[in-house]
Amino acid sequence: MSRNLLPFLFFFAILFAPITILAQTALPDTGFVKQSVKGAVLAYRNAVGSQAHLYNGPEYFVMVKPYVKGHQFFEDKSFKKGAVLYDGAWFYEVPMTYDVAIDEVVIAHAGGGYSQMLVKPKVQEFVLSGHTFVHLNADSVAGTRLQAGFYDLMYDGSVKMLVRRKKELQEKTTSDGLEGSFREIDTYYLWKNGKYYEVGSKHSVLKALGGEKKLLNKFARTNNLRFKKQREEAIYKITQYYDTL
């Protein structure tokens, strides 16, 4: 048995021993016990590195349905290394994914074998696949039509563009059995002068931005912005352009 495991075994033996035994057994060297427990904690922290603070959320389960096409994750269902601002501290190179269907950040546990969700109120921001997601809590969206949760911050200037990513599982019974797929539902918002505006069409974007409509219309036509077929790209480009005026 590796000597590195001894502090762990001692720590958990003490931790999970019956209370009656602990009460009846004399421990002649309490200093040794304290040192062993301290060593076990230190060894655990060294094993998971500086990210030990992350691993305090509930375990994550996914019910596998073979007949469902697609997946509930943002862009890719596999874990990718990202960064997260968690409980006031940044953690980098974290194997993670984002379950869009339930709006939860999921990380691979350092010990392997299972994954777990981060405690949502502690997640202030995370970066995954080149996208920055910010957490808007209930207080920050009070009095608006927005729901508390994670928003993809697509543009961050004097005007901000945010996207609420969502996937819904749609199932139906056919002659061949059950069928299902995930439907993507993205809702777009602009933040300007302390207010959020839900946008989608060119008209709603121009109304939210206010002023400079002629210049914005000309920019949209010149760049062939398509608000129906390429809505996200169109809103992003016109927002970015507006910020230069």
C-alpha positions as CSV (number, residue, x, y, z in Angstrom):
1,M,0.0,0.0,0.0
2,S,1.3,3.4,-0.9
3,R,2.4,5.6,2.0
4,N,0.6,8.5,0.3
5,L,-2.7,6.8,1.0
6,L,-2.2,6.3,4.7
7,P,-3.3,9.8,5.8
8,F,-6.5,9.3,3.7
9,L,-7.3,6.0,5.3
10,F,-6.6,7.3,8.8
11,F,-8.7,10.4,8.2
12,F,-11.8,8.5,6.9
13,A,-11.5,5.8,9.6
14,I,-11.6,8.5,12.3
15,L,-14.4,10.4,10.5
16,F,-16.7,7.5,10.0
17,A,-16.0,5.5,13.2
18,P,-19.1,4.9,15.4
19,I,-19.5,7.6,18.1
20,T,-19.7,5.1,20.9
21,I,-16.3,3.7,20.0
22,L,-14.8,7.2,19.9
23,A,-16.3,8.0,23.3
24,Q,-15.0,4.8,25.0
25,T,-11.5,4.6,23.4
26,A,-8.7,6.6,25.0
27,L,-6.4,8.3,22.5
28,P,-3.1,8.7,24.2
29,D,-1.5,11.0,21.5
30,T,-4.1,13.6,20.4
31,G,-1.3,15.6,18.7
32,F,-0.7,12.6,16.4
33,V,-4.4,12.5,15.5
34,K,-4.5,16.2,14.7
35,Q,-1.4,15.9,12.6
36,S,-2.8,12.9,10.7
37,V,-6.1,14.6,9.9
38,K,-4.2,17.7,8.9
39,G,-2.1,15.6,6.6
40,A,-5.1,13.9,5.0
41,V,-6.7,17.3,4.3
42,L,-3.4,18.5,2.8
43,A,-3.0,15.4,0.7
44,Y,-6.6,15.8,-0.6
45,R,-5.9,19.5,-1.5
46,N,-2.7,18.5,-3.3
47,A,-4.6,15.8,-5.2
48,V,-7.1,18.1,-6.7
49,G,-4.8,21.1,-6.8
50,S,-6.0,24.7,-6.4
51,Q,-9.5,23.7,-7.6
52,A,-10.5,21.8,-4.5
53,H,-13.0,24.5,-3.7
54,L,-15.0,23.7,-6.8
55,Y,-15.9,20.2,-5.7
56,N,-18.8,20.9,-3.3
57,G,-21.8,20.7,-5.6
58,P,-24.4,17.9,-6.0
59,E,-23.7,14.9,-8.3
60,Y,-25.0,15.3,-11.9
61,F,-27.1,12.6,-13.5
62,V,-28.4,12.4,-17.1
63,M,-31.1,10.0,-18.1
64,V,-30.0,8.4,-21.3
65,K,-32.8,8.0,-23.9
66,P,-31.5,6.2,-27.0
67,Y,-34.3,7.4,-29.2
68,V,-33.5,11.1,-28.6
69,K,-31.5,12.9,-31.3
70,G,-29.1,15.6,-30.3
71,H,-28.1,16.6,-26.8
72,Q,-28.9,19.2,-24.1
73,F,-25.4,20.7,-23.9
74,F,-24.0,24.0,-25.3
75,E,-22.3,23.2,-28.6
76,D,-20.6,20.0,-27.5
77,K,-21.6,17.3,-25.1
78,S,-18.1,16.4,-24.2
79,F,-16.1,18.1,-21.5
80,K,-13.9,21.0,-22.5
81,K,-11.5,23.0,-20.5
82,G,-12.9,26.3,-19.4
83,A,-12.7,28.9,-16.7
84,V,-15.1,29.9,-14.0
85,L,-15.5,32.7,-11.5
86,Y,-16.7,30.7,-8.5
87,D,-17.4,32.1,-5.1
88,G,-15.2,35.2,-5.9
89,A,-12.2,33.3,-7.3
90,W,-11.2,32.4,-10.8
91,F,-10.5,28.7,-11.6
92,Y,-8.8,27.8,-14.9
93,E,-8.4,24.7,-17.1
94,V,-11.5,23.2,-15.6
95,P,-13.0,20.2,-17.5
96,M,-16.6,21.4,-17.8
97,T,-19.8,21.5,-19.9
98,Y,-23.0,23.5,-19.8
99,D,-26.4,21.8,-19.7
100,V,-28.5,24.3,-21.5
101,A,-31.8,22.4,-20.8
102,I,-31.5,22.8,-17.0
103,D,-29.2,25.8,-17.0
104,E,-26.5,24.2,-14.9
105,V,-22.7,24.2,-15.2
106,V,-21.3,20.7,-14.9
107,I,-17.7,19.7,-14.1
108,A,-15.8,16.4,-14.2
109,H,-14.8,15.5,-10.7
110,A,-11.1,15.4,-10.0
111,G,-11.3,11.9,-8.7
112,G,-12.9,10.6,-11.9
113,G,-15.9,8.4,-12.5
114,Y,-18.6,10.9,-12.1
115,S,-19.5,14.6,-12.7
116,Q,-21.2,17.2,-10.6
117,M,-23.0,20.5,-10.8
118,L,-21.5,23.7,-9.5
119,V,-23.6,25.5,-6.9
120,K,-25.3,28.0,-9.1
121,P,-25.5,31.0,-6.7
122,K,-21.7,30.8,-6.4
123,V,-21.1,30.9,-10.2
124,Q,-20.7,34.5,-11.2
125,E,-19.3,33.9,-14.7
126,F,-17.8,31.2,-16.8
127,V,-16.0,30.9,-20.1
128,L,-16.5,27.9,-22.4
129,S,-15.8,27.3,-26.1
130,G,-14.9,31.0,-26.6
131,H,-18.2,32.2,-25.0
132,T,-18.5,34.2,-21.8
133,F,-21.6,33.4,-19.7
134,V,-22.7,35.7,-16.9
135,H,-25.1,34.9,-14.1
136,L,-28.0,37.3,-13.6
137,N,-29.5,36.6,-10.2
138,A,-33.1,37.4,-9.2
139,D,-32.3,40.8,-7.9
140,S,-30.5,41.9,-11.1
141,V,-33.5,41.0,-13.3
142,A,-36.2,42.1,-10.9
143,G,-38.9,44.2,-12.7
144,T,-37.8,42.9,-16.1
145,R,-39.0,40.0,-18.4
146,L,-35.7,38.2,-18.0
147,Q,-35.4,35.1,-15.9
148,A,-32.6,34.6,-13.5
149,G,-29.8,32.3,-14.8
150,F,-26.9,32.2,-17.2
151,Y,-26.7,34.5,-20.3
152,D,-24.2,34.4,-23.1
153,L,-22.5,37.8,-23.2
154,M,-22.0,38.2,-26.9
155,Y,-21.0,41.9,-26.8
156,D,-19.8,44.0,-23.9
157,G,-19.6,47.7,-24.6
158,S,-21.6,50.7,-23.8
159,V,-24.4,48.5,-25.2
160,K,-24.4,44.9,-24.2
161,M,-25.8,41.9,-26.2
162,L,-26.9,38.9,-24.2
163,V,-28.4,35.6,-25.3
164,R,-30.5,33.3,-23.2
165,R,-29.6,29.8,-24.4
166,K,-32.3,27.2,-24.0
167,K,-33.1,23.7,-25.2
168,E,-36.4,21.8,-24.8
169,L,-36.8,18.1,-25.2
170,Q,-39.7,17.3,-27.5
171,E,-40.9,13.7,-27.5
172,K,-43.6,11.9,-29.5
173,T,-45.0,8.4,-30.1
174,T,-44.9,7.1,-33.6
175,S,-45.6,3.8,-35.3
176,D,-42.0,2.9,-34.8
177,G,-42.0,3.8,-31.1
178,L,-40.8,6.8,-29.2
179,E,-38.9,9.6,-31.0
180,G,-37.4,12.7,-29.5
181,S,-35.1,15.6,-30.2
182,F,-33.9,18.8,-28.6
183,R,-35.2,22.1,-29.9
184,E,-33.0,25.2,-29.5
185,I,-34.6,28.3,-28.3
186,D,-32.4,31.4,-28.1
187,T,-33.7,34.7,-26.9
188,Y,-31.8,37.9,-27.5
189,Y,-31.5,41.0,-25.3
190,L,-29.8,44.3,-25.6
191,W,-28.8,46.3,-22.5
192,K,-28.6,50.0,-22.8
193,N,-28.7,52.8,-20.2
194,G,-29.6,50.4,-17.4
195,K,-32.5,48.7,-19.2
196,Y,-32.9,45.4,-21.0
197,Y,-34.7,45.1,-24.3
198,E,-35.8,41.8,-25.9
199,V,-34.9,41.9,-29.6
200,G,-35.2,39.8,-32.7
201,S,-36.2,41.7,-35.7
202,K,-34.3,44.7,-37.2
203,H,-37.2,46.9,-36.1
204,S,-36.9,45.9,-32.5
205,V,-33.1,46.3,-32.5
206,L,-33.3,49.8,-34.0
207,K,-36.0,50.7,-31.5
208,A,-33.9,49.5,-28.6
209,L,-30.8,51.3,-29.7
210,G,-32.7,54.5,-30.5
211,G,-31.3,57.3,-32.8
212,E,-29.0,56.9,-35.8
213,K,-31.6,54.9,-37.6
214,K,-30.5,56.0,-41.0
215,L,-26.9,55.1,-40.4
216,L,-27.9,51.7,-38.9
217,N,-30.3,50.9,-41.8
218,K,-27.6,51.8,-44.3
219,F,-25.1,49.6,-42.4
220,A,-27.6,46.7,-42.4
221,R,-28.3,47.0,-46.1
222,T,-24.6,47.4,-47.1
223,N,-23.6,44.3,-45.0
224,N,-26.6,42.3,-46.1
225,L,-27.6,41.6,-42.5
226,R,-30.4,38.9,-42.4
227,F,-32.4,39.1,-39.2
228,K,-34.5,36.1,-40.0
229,K,-32.0,33.6,-41.2
230,Q,-28.9,34.8,-39.4
231,R,-30.4,36.7,-36.5
232,E,-27.6,36.3,-34.0
233,E,-24.9,37.5,-36.4
234,A,-27.1,40.4,-37.5
235,I,-27.8,41.6,-34.0
236,Y,-24.2,41.3,-33.0
237,K,-22.8,43.2,-36.0
238,I,-25.3,46.1,-35.8
239,T,-24.8,46.4,-32.0
240,Q,-21.0,46.5,-32.5
241,Y,-21.4,49.1,-35.2
242,Y,-23.7,51.2,-33.1
243,D,-21.1,51.3,-30.4
244,T,-18.6,53.0,-32.8
245,L,-21.0,55.9,-33.6
